[in-house]
């Protein structure tokens, strides 16, 4: 086997870069899912508070 081919087959730097890329992708996906859930919860909280404030103003106007 030629020396350059043997060196190419033993080189693992590309595999390491791919592994780091996969790890970064998984972390990014987890963050997007987490932020999405947080945004949904926060939206529900704001809707609930908005409804309570609107109801309080209606009762105060009566």
N, C-alpha and C positions, 0 to 999 in steps of 0.2 A: 504494500500500500504506500503510495507517495506520502512524503512528509506533510505537505500542505493539506491533503485530504484527512490525514490522521489528526492534525491540529484542528481542522474545522470540526470534526466529529467530537473532539474532546472539549471544544469551547462551549461553555454553559452560560455565557453572559446573555445571550438572547433569551434563553429559557428563564433566567432570573428576571429580565425586563418584562417578559410576558406574565410571570407570576405577580410581579408588583402591579402591573396593569390590571390584572384580575382582582387583586385585593382592593385597589383603588376603586374599581367599578362596583364591587360589592359594598364597600363603605358608602359610596355615593348613593347607591340605591337605598340602603338602609336609612340614610339621612333624608332622602326625598320622601320615603314612606312615613318616617317619623314626623317630619315637618307637615306633611299632608294631614296626618291625624291630629296634630296640634292645631293646625289652622281650622279644621272642622270643629274641634272642641271650642276653640276661641270664638268662632262664628256663632255657635250655639249659645255661648255665654252672653255675647253681645245682643243676640236676638231676644234672649230671656230678659236681660236688663232693660232693653228698649221697650219691651212690652210692659214691664212693671212701671217704668217711668211714664209711659203714655197713659196707663190706667190711673196712676196717681194724679196726673194733670186733669184727667177727665173728672175724677172724684172731687178735686179741688175746685173745679169750675162750676160744679152743681150747687 
